[in-house]
Amino acid sequence: MPNQLNDHIVKSYDDERSRLTNEILRMGEMAAAQLESALDVVERRDDKAAERIIANDEAIDALEHEVSQDVMKLALRGPMARDLREILAALRIAADIERIGDYAANVAKRSRALNLAPPLPYTRGLTVIGQLAAKQVREVLVAFHNGDAAAAERVRAQDAEIDTLYTGLFRELLTYMMEDPRAITPCTHLLFMAKNIERIGDHATNIAENVWFLVHGDDALPPRDKRDETNTVS
């Protein structure tokens, strides 16, 4: 009888861990889809679709709440060191995904203001950065699902490419604003949108670092290349 009880406890714990992982993966997929939809409404200048994306952000927030509750259930079972890392990583990753959803919703919000001005030629550059960020989010979710620290490290390294593209778009938009004062307002919206996407890349990087932590504990990560030079643009 004691063995049956112990087996039941272990199975219940494993079921809850599996549920937690699936919730985080579903939450991450929703956030990546939010970003892709936001990029689409920027291209199509679709205010109604933008409003739907903004409203959908509540579903991601609700999932984060569920993740927090499930983490507490696991924590109350008296976990060992590896389990504690899973719990801590889950909380951090859920928080990063929630912020990714927020930034995607912010892009959709800004798109409505952008639609009040004539179309700009630089929305394509925004789409390129956004697609790369969405790819980064999806790849880091796979790394999390597989417990693959090497894949997470590759995702982490990709953030430098997003920084480079963001810096290039930032410089282009500043030049355009200096050449045509009428473009200042719409370009400012694009700058904020680009910064939101660059921050999504940062949060995907945070998730990658938590996958590393999950697998390797406090072992040091290799140095990361950062190429966001907008603070030094003159």
Phi, psi and omega in degrees: 000315177302321180296320178297318180296317180296318178299320180296318180296316180297316179297318179298318179296315179297322178297319181291323176297317179297319178298317180298313179301316181294323178296317180294319179296318179295318178298317179295320178296320178298319180293318178297318178295324176300315181296314180298321178294321179296319177297323180295319181289333175296315180295318186272350181056052187250100183294320182295318178294323178299319179296323179294321179296317179299317180294326182294343181298335179296328180294322177293318177300320180295321179294322177299322178297318178297318179300316180300319179295317181292325176298319179296321178299317179293320182297326181288352181271004178069057186288160175273184188302312181297320180294322178297321176297319178299317181295313180295317179297320180299316179297315181294315182295318178299320179295319178295319179295320179300320179291323176301315177299320178298315181293323176297319177296323178297322177299317179297319179298315180295330181299327179294320177291322179296328182291347178283345179253162176300154180303142178254151181283356189261002179293334178296320177298323177296318180298319180299314179296318181296319179295323178293321179294318178297320177298318179298317179297314182295320181292324180287332175294321176296318178299319178296314181300321183270355185060040188257097182293325180295318177295321178297320179295325177293319177298316180302320181292334181292341184298332179298326179292319177298317179300318181296315179295319179297316179298319179297316179294320178303313181295318179300314182293321177298317179298316180298320179293323179291328181281330184220098182303336179294340182272358186300312183296306180296324179292327177296319176299317179296322178298316178296320179296317179297321179294321176302317181292320177300323178291327174300317176301321178296320180289325173298323176295319176301318179297317179301319180293328177285330173295317176301313179300320179300320183275317190249000182067225184271010176303136186294140174278154173297154177302148182249136178282123176245131184233023174280104184256015186292336179287346181249004180291132179232000000 
